[in-house]
Amino acid sequence: MPTHWQPSCPVEQMRRRARLLQTIRQYFLVREVLEVETPLLSHCGGTDPQLDFFTTHHNAPPLQQTLYLQTSPEFAMKRLLAAGSGSIYQITKAFRNGESGRFHNPEFTLLEWYRVGFNLSQLMDDIADLIAAIFADSQPPLCATQRMSYQAVFAQYTGLDALVFDAPAYRNYAIHNGLPEAVALCAADHNLWLDFLFSHQVQPHLGLNALCMVYGYPACQSSLARINADNPLVTDRVEIFINGIELGNGYFELTDADEQNRRFDQELALRVQLNRPITVKDTRLVAALQAGLPTCSGMAIGLDRLLMLLSASTSIDGVLNFPLHRA
């Protein structure tokens, strides 16, 4: 049996985490955003084709059943919003199976919040204010906040149009830029091509000593976001980066229950194609949308990665007391 009992990170890192949590709570307190809790266990595992989940079994009769550790508190928090909670936030654990590495631990700490009445632009203002508060005393300080459309930044670093899929052009780009594996991996799937090229060719350049917010993702990557009212090729989604590290993902939230139901069906079908574990869609979320989700925008940020940046740590293990191999 292993005997390595010591934590992976020093005591100062524990103090830094405590200060981060205090800063976040103070930020939302003065803005009258309510802190909430939702269950870690759920009857539904989520439908995102790119995520795998942990399962467990509830043995108490007569309701013996499979349960899932949450990959995000999003669905439960939206049920609170539909019930009239007003603007809310949560600091919680989330779990994603198969994720391990320099930036990934299968159990991680997530900040998620929802601002009632906010559109995507207002959410980005909120994000910038929160990040400024968190990095107020960092050395070196963040020098700027950048806002860039996905289409513009994708074209800047690849020369390709992210919104209109030209499969031959994408293949030729990959072959001539030392990425031949993308041809077989992505085939004729626009979404897979975007994920691959963005992560390899675009993301490393984003937010160098700055907060970079990339907004206006292609509609094929809409997930739980609204399609943009002025451009049906674009979704009202934002992701944030500092020093090439992806920190979080946010939406001007979809409130149409029928559209959400249709997207769930699409994602479940794609999970079958990708041989991902299958779960059922969250009918409670659909019912909450039918009852009426208020106009709102929401954001999720991985706090362990934020701590990596605050402490100049090169691995997520350096900011966790007990990463998976010591848990």
Rosetta blueprint (number, residue, H / E / L):
1 M L
2 P L
3 T L
4 H L
5 W L
6 Q L
7 P L
8 S L
9 C L
10 P L
11 V H
12 E H
13 Q H
14 M H
15 R H
16 R H
17 R H
18 A H
19 R H
20 L H
21 L H
22 Q H
23 T H
24 I H
25 R H
26 Q H
27 Y H
28 F H
29 L H
30 V H
31 R L
32 E L
33 V L
34 L E
35 E E
36 V L
37 E L
38 T L
39 P L
40 L L
41 L E
42 S E
43 H L
44 C L
45 G L
46 G L
47 T L
48 D L
49 P L
50 Q L
51 L L
52 D E
53 F L
54 F L
55 T E
56 T E
57 H E
58 H E
59 N L
60 A L
61 P L
62 P L
63 L L
64 Q L
65 Q E
66 T E
67 L E
68 Y E
69 L E
70 Q L
71 T L
72 S L
73 P L
74 E H
75 F H
76 A H
77 M H
78 K H
79 R H
80 L H
81 L H
82 A H
83 A L
84 G L
85 S L
86 G L
87 S L
88 I E
89 Y E
90 Q E
91 I E
92 T E
93 K E
94 A E
95 F E
96 R L
97 N E
98 G L
99 E L
100 S L
101 G E
102 R L
103 F L
104 H E
105 N L
106 P L
107 E E
108 F E
109 T E
110 L E
111 L E
112 E E
113 W E
114 Y E
115 R E
116 V E
117 G L
118 F L
119 N L
120 L H
121 S H
122 Q H
123 L H
124 M H
125 D H
126 D H
127 I H
128 A H
129 D H
130 L H
131 I H
132 A H
133 A H
134 I H
135 F L
136 A L
137 D L
138 S L
139 Q L
140 P L
141 P L
142 L L
143 C L
144 A L
145 T E
146 Q E
147 R E
148 M E
149 S E
150 Y H
151 Q H
152 A H
153 V H
154 F H
155 A H
156 Q H
157 Y H
158 T H
159 G L
160 L L
161 D L
162 A L
163 L L
164 V L
165 F L
166 D L
167 A H
168 P H
169 A H
170 Y H
171 R H
172 N H
173 Y H
174 A H
175 I H
176 H H
177 N L
178 G L
179 L L
180 P L
181 E H
182 A H
183 V H
184 A H
185 L H
186 C H
187 A L
188 A L
189 D L
190 H H
191 N H
192 L H
193 W H
194 L H
195 D H
196 F H
197 L H
198 F H
199 S H
200 H H
201 Q H
202 V H
203 Q H
204 P H
205 H H
206 L L
207 G L
208 L L
209 N L
210 A L
211 L E
212 C E
213 M E
214 V E
215 Y E
216 G E
217 Y E
218 P E
219 A H
220 C H
221 Q H
222 S L
223 S L
224 L L
225 A E
226 R L
227 I E
228 N L
229 A L
230 D L
231 N L
232 P L
233 L L
234 V E
235 T E
236 D E
237 R E
238 V E
239 E E
240 I E
241 F E
242 I E
243 N L
244 G L
245 I E
246 E E
247 L E
248 G E
249 N E
250 G E
251 Y E
252 F E
253 E E
254 L L
255 T L
256 D L
257 A H
258 D H
259 E H
260 Q H
261 N H
262 R H
263 R H
264 F H
265 D H
266 Q H
267 E H
268 L H
269 A H
270 L H
271 R H
272 V H
273 Q H
274 L L
275 N L
276 R L
277 P L
278 I L
279 T L
280 V L
281 K L
282 D L
283 T H
284 R H
285 L H
286 V H
287 A H
288 A H
289 L H
290 Q H
291 A H
292 G H
293 L L
294 P L
295 T L
296 C E
297 S E
298 G E
299 M E
300 A E
301 I E
302 G E
303 L H
304 D H
305 R H
306 L H
307 L H
308 M H
309 L H
310 L H
311 S H
312 A L
313 S L
314 T L
315 S L
316 I H
317 D H
318 G H
319 V H
320 L L
321 N L
322 F L
323 P L
324 L H
325 H H
326 R H
327 A L
